[in-house]
Amino acid sequence: MSSCGVRKAHMIYTRGFAPHNNYSLFTANYSLKWVMLLNLNIKNYALIEDLNIEFHGGFTVISGETGAGKSILVKSIELLTGARADSSSIRSGCSICTISASFESKNPQIRKYLNSLSIPFDDENTIILRRTIENTGKSKAFINDSQVNISSLASIGSFLIDFHNQNEKHSLLNIDSQLEILDEAAQISDLKEKAAEIYCKVKDIKAKIEAMNLSEAERERKIDLYVFQVQEIEDAKLENGEDEKIETELPKLKNAEKISSLCEQTISLLYSGENPALSNLIKAKKNIETINTLGADASEALPLIEQSYYQAEESYRETEKILSQTQIDPQKLNDALERTELIKKLKKKYGSTIAEIIEYKEKTDQELKVLRDYQENADKLENELQIYTKLLNDICEKISWKRKKASADFCKNAAAELEDLGMKNAAFEIKFELKEPSSDGYDAIEFMFCANKGEKILPLKDTASGGELSRVLLAIEVSSKLRNDMTAIFDEIDTGTGGKEGGKIGKKLKELSKNKQVFSITHLPQVAAFAKTHIKIYKEISDSRTRTMAKILTNGEHIEEIARMISGEKITKTALEHAGELIKTSTTLL
């Protein structure tokens, strides 16, 4: 496979204007589940040849001229979190593009998910995502260097990044997430725990009733089957461990005749036959003693021959013992073989061990009792179901009352935030519908939104779009004090707004960044002025090729970039002064 030559970009390890040694202060405000994007590496994607960016906590602004490639950063992160890949996005002349990023997270759900995939997750809480796209259309995904499918990449991404743009990946567009936000505002975790406990009991009772809800004929058939199974196991009179005992005895029973014959031969060779070994050893011992008396040193040979005699004698006695314990008993062998076959038959039907067979018998005994006492048990369960159903409805009613009470304040706060963000005619409501009582109550809720006065209010996911959606989501996050702690990316949240609203957007993004890492692609200097870190995206031409570049700005460069955003390419003294004032004002507003 051909590859594209790589020319290193002038990246991005210089510190920005923000005091990044405040990293520890930033993370100290995080909850136990915080997430942080540490770096992003892009090779041969669109106009990017080789780009490596390190990120920090707090509020990061990404700016640049139209067409410079700001959205490429967002799209590359989307690819890392499961977005559909397109081989046409590979840099011209290259055969493959690679995107990777590392995150730090303490979310226990991430560890649990990675464990389910048998993917290592080190003590540093680092997650590395990587995606490769080939010009053949083939795409590969990796988590911590373990290859996974794209859906796994999307699943892990749902714990890491909240996108605030035209797509539908933001967690706040999910009905379950909306309910979780409202419940946090209503402070009903204790009630929900109780509801879950009662609901579990209701489900258990219903399952028992359903299991008992058989026709008379079906019940009798089950009784007959269970009676037969219990009787079959009882008749076998099984004892724990007897199968192992039989398996140990069987070889001896099968080979009893041969064992006896060999024992007799051994006894003859050692003791009772012609010229037995023990007699020969005694003669040899006497010969060695004589040699010793004749002047030769046989002191070492003598104890050896004595030891040989004693060992041979012990061997003879052990063989005699084996012979006495060996019985040629065809009936006992036949009984053992039949017992083995019976146990094998029962194991095939009721369990892989005798203990499991006995356990099955005891369980079946209980089920027999339930079937025989059907009517009594059914009445008892129906009474229990009524009691617990009423308890569940009562607690669901309390949950619903608290939700509706919290909903009024929640909607009021969200509407105030929306107005502050320049959406004066916007309407925000929470729709309540009834559902079957469950572990989280009987409310089905959904966030409803309308941007323009007089228009029909619709589900949030079906109405707002683009920068408008980003502002709505920002208003909800700020008003709800939401702490989902995922890294938030706002793509041109200021679209269609002016400087006054931009300043308010910047302030709220800065406020949001106290509890999570926040990125914003922006065209407004009023938003950029609030940044802790400012990244500029720009293009340069060299070797007759255009490349998208990026740079973390110093304090002076930060001012110059905001001045450019104010006045255009020609930066005037007035624009620089205005940029300085915006930055100064942004620090006093917080």
PyMOL commands that set and color helices and strands:
alter all, ss='L'
color gray80, all
select helices_A, chain A and resi 20-28+70-80+87-89+108-116+150-157+171-173+175-186+189-212+216-236+242-254+256-272+277-293+301-325+330-350+354-372+374-420+460-463+466-480+499-512+525-528+555-567+573-588
alter helices_A, ss='H'
color red, helices_A
select strands_A, chain A and resi 35-45+48-54+59-63+96-105+126-134+139-143+146-148+161-164+427-438+441-450+458-459+487-491+518-521+533-542+545-552
alter strands_A, ss='S'
color yellow, strands_A
deselect
rebuild
show_as cartoon
